[in-house]
Amino acid sequence: MTTDLPQHPASPSASVSVSCEFFPPQTDEGLQKLLAAREALSALTPEYFSVTYGAGGTTRERTFEAVHRIAATGAEAAPHLTCVGSTRAGIAGILDDYRAHGIRRLVALRGDIPSGMREIGEFRYASELVAFVREHAGRHFRIEVAAYPEYHPQAASPERDLDAFVHKVAAGADAAITQYFYNADAYFRFVDTVRARGVTIPVVPGIMPITNYAQLARFSDACGAEIPRWIRRKLEAFGEDRDSIRAFGLDVVAAMCERLLAQGAPGLHFYTMNLAGPTLAIAERLGLSAR
């Protein structure tokens, strides 16, 4: 088993901000696995753990449960909120519940529109949701929003996508998390572009470990995240050799993270897929696992 990339561990840095994302499991066993992953990832001292929200609110109760269980450990939890299928009254109730349980951070998104859904809800855009959170709860919540270095797959044009991002920030966002990518130049160009448009909030790169090529290709096709041809062809060549896929993926992603941090990225947000191992392996390569 060989890989083609040199391994250059970064120097440990206590200043690197790390955050981790989970999806709400459908079973009690899955919830226990999520909590075990959170415990293992606590070695990285994450700034927060976010929990996604299913299309149209389909995982609402599971999201609430995961968020409350994470918060009960003393860690900071950041639930996702989405526009799709939401009402002002419903979002107000959710905000009040989270506020009562000590939640101080949110990830505000438009959300994916489920097939066949005709009415998106009372909020059309994430900027409207951000504005409502500020109107209802003032500065109680720190609000993270999404950014798309390779542009949202449903955006009418790159310029329209950038306009939407600037509007979210102006509505009251505190920071942004990007869609995952494997081309660092796309991230740096995006940051330079929004800085030129007056955006000053942190833009944190989203990092997806590579462990399963078929799954990654499916996700990437759906969300518009490009897998560069040289990476795709190499992963295809490994076939069912999972060990080689993981080793090559670790080299690729760790090298990209090292460059991102060296050139000024404010932190790393890991899409964990509810697994601790792949994220911890990248962190160890970067010298972040013993902070």
N, C-alpha and C positions, 0 to 999 in steps of 0.2 A: 504494500500500500504506500503510494507516494503522492506527494502534492508538488505543485510547481512554484509556490510562492515562498519567498524567504520569510523566516520568522524573526521579527525584531520586537521583542517585548518593550513596551513603553515603561518609562519610569513611573513608579507609584505616585499618585497625586491625590491628596486628601481633599482637594478643591473641586474635584469632578462631581457634579450632581448626577445622581442615577435615579430613575423611576422605572416602575415595572407595571405592565398591564396584564390583567386576567380577563377571561370571559366567564360569565356565570354558568356553572355546571348544572346539568339537568337532574342529577341524582345526589343523594346524600353522600354516597361514596365519592363522587366527583368533588363535592364540597370539601371533604376531608383531604383529598389529594391537593386541592387548591391551597388549603390552609397549611399543609405540609410544605408545599412549594414556597409559600410566603415566609414560613419559618426559616427555610434554607436560604432564601434570598435576603433575609434580614442581615446576613453577614456583610452585605454590600452597603448597609445603612441607607436604604433608599429614601429619597425625600418624600415619596408617596407611592401608594399602589392604586392604580385605577382599575375600574371594573366596567366592562362594556354593557351596552343596553341593546337588546335585540330589536330587529326591524319592527317598527310600529309598536314598540313596547312589549314585545312578545315574551321577554324574559324579566319583566318588571319585578316580580316577587323574588326571583332568584338573585337578581342584581341587588335588591334591597338586603336580602339575607347575607350575601357575600360581603357587602359593604359594612354591615353592622358587625359581622363576625371579625372582619379585619380590624375595624376601629376598636373592638373590644380588647384586642391584643396590645393596644397602645400605639399602633402604627397609624399613620395618616392615610385615610382612604379617600379616593376621588371618584365618585360615581359619574358615569356618563349620563347626560340628558340629551334627548333628541327631539327634534321638531315633529317628526312624522307621527301622525295619529294623536298629537297632543293638543290639549286645550289650555287656555290661560288658567282656568280654575284648577285643572289637574296638575299643571306644573307648580302652581302656587302651593298646593297641598304637599307635593313632593319636597319642595324647598323648605316648607315649615317642618316636615318630618325630619329631614336631614339636619336642619338647624337645631331642632330639639335633641338630636342624638350627637351633637358636637361636631358634625361634619363641616369642614371649613374650605373645601376645595371641590370644584366641579370641572368636568370636561363637557363643553357645550357643542353639540354637533347638529347638522341638519338630519343626518341619519339616512339609511337606505330605504327606499320606497318598496314595500313588498309587492310582488306581482299581483295585479288585479285590484290594488288599492286605488280608488278614484279620488278620495278626499285626503289630502296630505295632513290636514289639521289646521289649527289657527295660526301656526307659525310656518311661514314658507321658507325662511332662510335662517341660518345660524345667527346672523347678526340680529335678527328680531328676537331670538331666544336670549341672546346675551343681554340685549337692552332690557328685556322683561325681568331677567334675574336682577339686574342692577336696580330697576324700578321697584321690585318687590322686596329685595333683601339688602339694598344698599351695597356696602363694601364687605358684608359678612363673608362672602365666598370669594376665594381666589378662582378665577375662571381661566381654564385652558381651552384653546380652540385648535382646530385642525389646519394644517398647511400642506400644500401639495407641490413639492419642488418640480414634479413632472406633470403637473396640472391635473385637476379633477377630470376623470374620464367623461363626465357629463357636461363639462364646461363648454359654452358656445365658442370660446376662443381663449387663448392664454391671457389676453388683456382683461377679458371679463372675469376670469378666475382670479387674477390679481386684484381687480376691483372688489370682488366679494371678500377677499382676505382683508383688504384695507378697511372695508366697512365693518367687519367683525371686530377688528382691533379698535376702531373708533367707537364702537358700541360699548366697549368696556372690558375687553379681554386683557388679561394680565400676562399671558405667555401663550406660545403656540407649540404644538407637537406635530412633526411632519408625518405624512405617510412614509412607510419604509421605502428605501431605495438602495441601489447598489452602485450608483454613480455619484461620487462625492461632488463632482463638478456641478451637477444639477442643484445640489443643496447650496453650494457657495454662490452660484449665480442667482438663485432665488433670494437668498438673504441680501445680496448686494442690490437686487432690484427693489425689494420692499424697503430697504433702508433709504434708497434714493427717493422713495415716495413718502418718507417721513415716519415709517414704522420703527419704533425703538424697543419694543418688547423682546424678550428672549425667544428665539426660534430653536427649539430643541429637536435634533434629528431623531426620528424613530428608527429603531434597529430591529430587524427580523433575523434571528439566527437561521442558518440553513441546515436542516436535518432531514428533510423529506422532499425530494425534488418534485414528485407528482403533486403533492399538496401545495408546494410553493408556486408551481406553475399555474395551478387552478386559482389560487388566491390572486396572483399577479394579473392574470387575464381579467379577473373580475374588477379589480380596483385600479387598474391602469399603472401599476408599478412595473417598470421595465426591468427585466433580467437581461443584462448585456449579453450579446451573442457569445462572447468568449466564455462567459460563466455558464450560460445555458448549454452550449455544446459540450463543455467539460462534464457538467452534471449528467447530461444525456449519456455520455460515454461510460459513466460508471454503472449504468443499468441498475441492478438490484443490490449493488455493493454498498450497503448502508454505511459501513465504517469509512469507506473512502469518501462518500458524500459528506459525512459529518466532518472528517478531517479537512477536506478541501474547503468546506463551508466555513469552518472555524478560521482557517488562514485568510480567506477572502474578507470575512466580516471584521475580524480583529484588525487587519491591516487598514481597512476603511475607517474603523473607529479611531485608530491611532492617528490617522491623517486628519480626521474631523476635529479631534481634540487639539492636535498640534496647531491647527490653523484657526482656532478660536471658537469652535462650537461650545455652547454654554453647558452642555451635559449630554446624557444619552438616555433615551426612553426605550426600554426593551419590550417588544411584543413577545411575551414569554410562552404563549400557547399553553399556559398553566403548567409549565415544566420549569424546574429550577436549573437543571444540569446545563443546557446549552448556554444560558445567560451567564452562569457562573464560570463556564469554560472561557468565554470571551473576556469576562472581567479579570480572570486570573492571567490571561495572556497580556492584558493591559496593565497589570499590576494594581488592580483596584480591589482585589478580594480580601485583603488583609488590612482594611482601613480601620 
